[in-house]
Amino acid sequence: MRTIVALGLASVLVATTCAQVVLGDNKGKVRATNALAPISDPEQPLQWSRRDFQDNTNLEIFGFWPAYTIQVDGLQFDALGNQVGLGGATTPVTITTVDSLRSAPYNWPTNFTVPQYLFRQGGAYTNENGFQGNRQLYGPVWIKYELDDSNPNGWNVAKVQVFAWDVRDIVHKASATKTRSFSDTAAPFQIDVYVAQNDPNPASNPQSDPNWTLVGTLSKANGTLPNVCEWNPNTGNTFGECSQAVLDYLNGNNSLNLKFHQDPTNDIWYSTLNVSGQSGIKYVALVIPQGNQFNNDTELARRDRVANGLRYTNITDVRVIAGPAGPEGDVNGDGCVDDADLLIVLFNFGNAGGQGDVNRDNIVDDADLLIVLFNFGAGC
């Protein structure tokens, strides 16, 4: 009987053997965004910018194309046929450190290099463009990603990592007269993370599409996104000053005592969401529901801000890490097939896919229940 049941389970997820990057590092691609600006045209609210800008110090061209976040090679088109990136350059970008970081107590070098993908951003026009603190939110923006397709059964997602601050504005001397670090393309206030096994409509909103599952939130409010900007009346800065806590963190006040210029790609600079119980995942979406940090900071909002730059909410790099798959029937991904997995299947019995659909045939039924029962106790 066990042999017969085992033969009937051939469609079970192929196990991954070790943690690996399945989005980022030239793996995966942009699937769709909720709005994308026509190339070279002025952006409209809720559009992801595709404009390129010339940096005044190192003459590097940077931009807000969404696909820059995943280091694509050459032109990239999303599932809707829109061109969403032109990237993939591997030449490191030389950062000319702002004066305040080159002096005591920081003593950073005058120059250091970062990968080009950290210098470029994926920025969305989320907030009103006006003076006297008029930075109200136009609405949420989202971007969907397709994970590495080398595993046709999808991935056991373990971590979603976002580089949620702008290297250029925090540590880079972007103009000859710049002395202090600040952000003029503001970091997100909140990022909601969704995953999906199936996405039949690329243009659908992951917030309302039942194929998508909310797995967690990164935010300034809960401390998982850095507080990048704050008002400092003593500097005469016309933007938001980078907070002392951020500068100290980048200067080695972190778990590894590591300064950013020594290793710009270390995991500690990323905002990381740990994910469990999500196997067979092929798509990940980031939703920015509250715009950037400026319009959520009452002190910054009441100040007279420079108009143009602060309308954007940017992210710089996105990575998704797939962890080792658990035993067959480990629905919640805790490494043990037990009562918790059985309950998930029972509570979702009859649903059209989603959690509990162990064999991913788009229905939670007897076949899924048999997989859990057959492997009950494995890994425990």
C-alpha positions as CSV (number, residue, x, y, z in Angstrom):
1,M,0.0,0.0,0.0
2,R,2.8,2.4,0.9
3,T,4.4,1.7,-2.5
4,I,1.2,2.4,-4.4
5,V,0.7,5.7,-2.5
6,A,4.3,6.7,-3.1
7,L,4.0,6.1,-6.8
8,G,1.0,8.4,-6.8
9,L,3.0,11.3,-5.3
10,A,5.3,11.9,-8.3
11,S,4.3,15.5,-8.6
12,V,5.6,16.5,-5.1
13,L,7.9,19.5,-5.0
14,V,11.5,18.8,-6.0
15,A,13.5,19.5,-2.8
16,T,16.1,22.2,-2.8
17,T,19.2,21.1,-0.9
18,C,20.6,24.4,0.3
19,A,19.8,28.1,0.6
20,Q,20.2,30.0,-2.6
21,V,19.4,33.3,-4.3
22,V,16.4,32.9,-6.6
23,L,15.9,36.7,-7.2
24,G,18.9,39.0,-7.6
25,D,22.4,38.1,-8.7
26,N,21.2,37.9,-12.3
27,K,18.4,35.5,-11.4
28,G,14.7,36.2,-11.8
29,K,13.1,39.2,-13.5
30,V,10.4,41.9,-13.2
31,R,7.0,40.5,-13.9
32,A,4.8,43.6,-13.9
33,T,4.3,46.9,-12.1
34,N,1.0,48.8,-11.6
35,A,2.2,51.8,-13.7
36,L,5.2,52.5,-15.8
37,A,6.2,55.8,-17.3
38,P,6.7,56.0,-21.1
39,I,10.4,56.3,-21.8
40,S,11.7,59.9,-21.8
41,D,8.2,61.3,-20.9
42,P,7.5,63.1,-17.6
43,E,6.3,60.7,-15.0
44,Q,2.8,60.8,-13.7
45,P,1.7,59.9,-10.2
46,L,2.0,56.2,-9.3
47,Q,4.4,55.5,-12.1
48,W,7.8,53.8,-11.8
49,S,10.3,56.2,-13.3
50,R,12.5,55.2,-16.2
51,R,14.5,58.4,-16.4
52,D,18.3,58.5,-16.4
53,F,20.2,61.1,-14.5
54,Q,23.8,62.3,-14.8
55,D,25.8,62.3,-11.5
56,N,27.9,65.5,-11.1
57,T,30.9,63.9,-9.4
58,N,31.6,60.6,-11.0
59,L,29.7,61.2,-14.3
60,E,27.8,57.9,-13.7
61,I,24.4,57.6,-15.3
62,F,21.8,56.3,-12.8
63,G,18.1,55.8,-13.0
64,F,14.9,54.5,-11.5
65,W,14.2,51.6,-13.8
66,P,12.5,48.8,-11.8
67,A,14.7,46.1,-13.3
68,Y,17.9,47.6,-12.0
69,T,17.0,46.1,-8.7
70,I,17.7,42.6,-10.0
71,Q,20.8,43.3,-12.1
72,V,19.5,42.3,-15.5
73,D,21.8,41.7,-18.5
74,G,20.7,43.9,-21.4
75,L,17.1,44.8,-22.2
76,Q,14.3,43.3,-20.2
77,F,10.6,43.2,-20.9
78,D,7.9,42.2,-18.4
79,A,5.0,39.9,-18.8
80,L,2.9,42.7,-20.2
81,G,5.4,43.6,-22.9
82,N,6.7,46.7,-21.3
83,Q,10.4,47.5,-21.4
84,V,11.4,47.6,-17.7
85,G,15.2,47.6,-17.7
86,L,18.5,48.1,-19.5
87,G,21.3,47.1,-17.1
88,G,23.7,44.4,-16.2
89,A,26.9,46.4,-16.2
90,T,29.5,44.9,-13.8
91,T,31.8,47.9,-13.6
92,P,32.0,49.1,-10.0
93,V,30.9,52.7,-9.3
94,T,33.4,54.9,-7.5
95,I,31.7,56.7,-4.6
96,T,33.2,60.1,-3.6
97,T,32.5,60.2,0.2
98,V,30.7,63.2,1.6
99,D,32.9,65.5,3.8
100,S,31.1,64.6,7.0
101,L,32.0,60.9,6.7
102,R,35.6,61.6,5.8
103,S,36.3,63.5,9.0
104,A,36.3,62.3,12.7
105,P,34.7,60.2,14.1
106,Y,34.1,58.4,10.9
107,N,37.4,58.8,8.9
108,W,36.1,57.1,5.8
109,P,38.3,57.1,2.7
110,T,37.9,59.8,0.1
111,N,36.7,57.2,-2.5
112,F,35.5,53.6,-2.5
113,T,33.6,51.4,-4.9
114,V,30.1,49.9,-4.8
115,P,28.5,47.5,-7.4
116,Q,26.5,49.4,-10.0
117,Y,23.2,47.9,-9.0
118,L,23.5,49.5,-5.6
119,F,24.0,52.9,-7.2
120,R,20.9,52.6,-9.3
121,Q,17.4,52.6,-7.9
122,G,13.9,51.4,-8.6
123,G,11.9,54.5,-7.8
124,A,8.1,55.2,-7.9
125,Y,6.4,58.6,-8.0
126,T,4.2,58.1,-4.9
127,N,3.9,61.5,-3.2
128,E,2.6,64.9,-4.2
129,N,5.2,67.3,-5.7
130,G,4.7,70.6,-3.9
131,F,6.2,73.1,-1.4
132,Q,5.4,73.8,2.3
133,G,5.3,70.1,3.3
134,N,2.7,69.1,0.7
135,R,3.9,65.5,0.4
136,Q,0.6,63.6,0.5
137,L,0.3,60.1,-0.8
138,Y,-1.1,59.5,-4.3
139,G,-1.7,55.9,-3.6
140,P,0.1,52.5,-3.2
141,V,2.5,51.2,-5.9
142,W,3.5,47.6,-6.4
143,I,6.0,45.6,-8.4
144,K,5.9,41.9,-9.1
145,Y,9.0,39.7,-9.6
146,E,9.4,36.3,-11.2
147,L,11.8,34.0,-9.3
148,D,14.4,31.8,-11.0
149,D,12.5,29.4,-13.2
150,S,15.1,26.6,-13.1
151,N,12.8,24.8,-10.6
152,P,9.4,24.3,-12.4
153,N,7.8,23.5,-9.0
154,G,8.7,26.8,-7.4
155,W,10.7,27.6,-4.3
156,N,10.6,27.3,-0.6
157,V,11.0,31.0,0.1
158,A,13.0,31.7,3.3
159,K,14.0,35.4,3.1
160,V,13.0,38.5,1.2
161,Q,15.7,41.2,1.4
162,V,15.4,44.8,0.3
163,F,18.1,47.4,0.1
164,A,15.8,50.3,1.1
165,W,18.1,53.3,1.1
166,D,19.9,55.3,-1.5
167,V,23.7,54.8,-1.5
168,R,24.1,57.9,-3.7
169,D,22.4,60.2,-1.2
170,I,23.5,58.8,2.1
171,V,27.3,58.5,1.5
172,H,28.1,60.0,-1.9
173,K,29.3,63.5,-2.6
174,A,27.0,64.0,-5.5
175,S,28.1,67.6,-6.1
176,A,31.3,69.6,-5.5
177,T,29.7,71.6,-2.7
178,K,28.0,68.8,-0.8
179,T,29.3,68.2,2.7
180,R,26.7,66.2,4.5
181,S,24.7,63.1,3.8
182,F,21.0,63.4,3.1
183,S,18.2,61.8,1.0
184,D,16.3,63.5,-1.8
185,T,14.7,60.3,-3.1
186,A,13.2,59.1,0.1
187,A,13.2,55.6,1.5
188,P,9.9,53.7,1.8
189,F,7.9,54.1,5.0
190,Q,6.5,50.5,4.6
191,I,6.9,47.6,2.2
192,D,4.3,44.8,2.3
193,V,5.6,41.5,0.9
194,Y,3.4,39.0,-1.0
195,V,4.1,35.6,-2.5
196,A,2.2,33.5,-5.1
197,Q,2.4,30.0,-6.5
198,N,0.4,31.1,-9.5
199,D,-0.3,34.5,-11.1
200,P,-2.6,34.1,-14.0
201,N,-3.1,37.9,-14.4
202,P,0.2,39.8,-14.3
203,A,-1.7,43.1,-14.2
204,S,-3.7,42.2,-11.0
205,N,-3.1,44.0,-7.7
206,P,-1.5,41.5,-5.3
207,Q,-3.4,43.3,-2.5
208,S,-6.7,42.0,-3.8
209,D,-5.8,39.0,-6.0
210,P,-6.6,35.8,-4.0
211,N,-3.6,34.1,-5.7
212,W,-1.3,36.3,-3.6
213,T,-0.6,35.8,0.1
214,L,0.7,38.6,2.4
215,V,3.7,37.1,4.3
216,G,4.9,40.1,6.2
217,T,5.8,43.8,6.4
218,L,9.0,45.8,6.5
219,S,8.5,49.3,7.9
220,K,10.1,52.3,9.5
221,A,7.4,51.9,12.3
222,N,8.6,48.4,13.4
223,G,12.3,49.1,12.9
224,T,12.9,46.8,9.9
225,L,13.4,49.7,7.5
226,P,16.0,52.3,8.5
227,N,15.0,55.7,9.6
228,V,16.9,57.4,6.8
229,C,15.8,61.0,7.1
230,E,15.2,63.4,9.9
231,W,15.1,67.2,10.2
232,N,18.3,68.9,11.5
233,P,17.8,72.6,11.9
234,N,21.5,73.2,12.6
235,T,22.8,72.2,9.2
236,G,20.8,74.4,6.9
237,N,20.0,71.3,4.8
238,T,17.2,71.7,2.4
239,F,16.5,68.0,2.4
240,G,16.1,65.4,5.2
241,E,19.3,64.8,7.1
242,C,20.4,61.2,7.4
243,S,19.7,60.2,11.0
244,Q,22.7,59.8,13.4
245,A,21.6,56.2,14.0
246,V,21.9,55.3,10.3
247,L,25.4,56.9,10.0
248,D,26.6,55.1,13.1
249,Y,25.2,51.8,11.8
250,L,27.0,52.3,8.5
251,N,30.2,53.2,10.4
252,G,30.4,49.9,12.3
253,N,27.8,50.1,15.1
254,N,26.2,46.9,13.9
255,S,26.3,43.2,14.7
256,L,29.5,42.6,12.7
257,N,31.3,45.9,13.6
258,L,31.6,46.4,9.8
259,K,31.8,49.7,8.1
260,F,29.8,50.0,4.9
261,H,32.7,51.1,2.7
262,Q,34.6,47.9,3.6
263,D,31.8,45.6,2.3
264,P,28.8,47.3,0.6
265,T,27.0,44.1,-0.2
266,N,27.0,42.4,3.2
267,D,23.6,41.1,4.3
268,I,23.5,43.5,7.3
269,W,22.7,46.5,5.1
270,Y,19.5,44.8,3.8
271,S,16.1,44.9,5.4
272,T,15.3,41.2,5.8
273,L,11.9,39.6,6.1
274,N,12.1,35.9,7.3
275,V,9.4,33.8,5.6
276,S,8.2,30.3,6.7
277,G,5.6,27.9,5.4
278,Q,5.6,29.2,1.8
279,S,6.7,26.5,-0.7
280,G,6.2,26.2,-4.4
281,I,6.5,30.0,-4.8
282,K,7.2,31.3,-8.2
283,Y,6.4,35.0,-7.7
284,V,7.1,37.7,-5.1
285,A,5.6,41.2,-5.0
286,L,6.5,44.3,-3.1
287,V,3.8,46.8,-2.3
288,I,4.5,50.3,-1.0
289,P,1.2,51.4,0.6
290,Q,2.2,54.6,2.4
291,G,4.8,56.2,0.2
292,N,8.1,57.6,1.4
293,Q,9.3,58.5,4.8
294,F,9.0,62.3,4.3
295,N,5.2,62.4,4.1
296,N,5.0,60.2,7.2
297,D,7.2,62.4,9.3
298,T,5.3,65.3,10.8
299,E,8.5,67.3,11.5
300,L,9.8,66.9,7.9
301,A,6.3,67.4,6.4
302,R,5.9,70.9,8.0
303,R,9.2,72.1,6.7
304,D,9.7,73.9,3.3
305,R,11.1,71.1,1.3
306,V,12.7,71.3,-2.2
307,A,10.0,70.1,-4.5
308,N,11.1,67.8,-7.2
309,G,13.2,65.0,-5.7
310,L,11.1,64.2,-2.7
311,R,8.2,62.8,-4.7
312,Y,9.9,59.5,-5.3
313,T,10.0,56.4,-3.1
314,N,13.0,54.3,-3.9
315,I,14.4,50.8,-3.3
316,T,17.9,49.9,-4.6
317,D,18.2,46.1,-4.6
318,V,15.9,43.1,-4.0
319,R,16.9,39.6,-3.3
320,V,14.8,36.5,-2.5
321,I,16.5,33.5,-0.7
322,A,15.1,30.0,-1.1
323,G,15.8,27.7,1.9
324,P,16.1,24.0,2.0
325,A,12.8,22.2,1.4
326,G,11.5,20.2,4.3
327,P,10.2,16.6,4.1
328,E,7.3,15.9,1.8
329,G,4.1,17.0,3.6
330,D,5.9,19.8,5.6
331,V,3.2,22.3,4.7
332,N,4.3,25.1,7.1
333,G,8.0,24.7,6.4
334,D,9.1,24.1,10.0
335,G,11.0,20.9,9.0
336,C,8.5,18.5,10.7
337,V,5.4,16.9,9.3
338,D,3.0,17.0,12.2
339,D,-0.5,18.0,13.4
340,A,0.1,21.6,12.3
341,D,0.6,20.5,8.7
342,L,-2.5,18.2,8.9
343,L,-4.6,21.1,10.2
344,I,-3.6,23.4,7.4
345,V,-4.7,20.9,4.8
346,L,-8.0,20.2,6.6
347,F,-8.8,23.9,7.2
348,N,-8.2,24.6,3.5
349,F,-9.8,21.4,2.2
350,G,-11.7,22.1,-1.0
351,N,-9.9,25.4,-1.8
352,A,-8.7,26.1,-5.3
353,G,-5.0,25.9,-4.5
354,G,-3.1,28.1,-2.0
355,Q,-1.8,27.0,1.3
356,G,-2.4,23.3,1.8
357,D,-2.1,22.5,-1.9
358,V,0.9,20.2,-1.3
359,N,1.1,18.7,-4.8
360,R,0.2,22.0,-6.5
361,D,-2.5,20.7,-8.7
362,N,-4.7,23.8,-7.8
363,I,-7.0,22.0,-5.4
364,V,-6.6,21.0,-1.8
365,D,-8.0,17.5,-1.7
366,D,-7.5,13.9,-0.7
367,A,-4.2,13.7,-2.6
368,D,-2.7,16.4,-0.4
369,L,-4.1,14.8,2.8
370,L,-2.5,11.5,1.8
371,I,0.9,13.2,1.3
372,V,0.8,14.6,4.9
373,L,-0.5,11.3,6.4
374,F,2.0,9.2,4.5
375,N,5.0,11.3,5.8
376,F,3.6,12.0,9.2
377,G,6.4,12.3,11.7
378,A,9.1,12.9,9.1
379,G,11.7,15.4,10.3
380,C,10.3,15.6,13.8
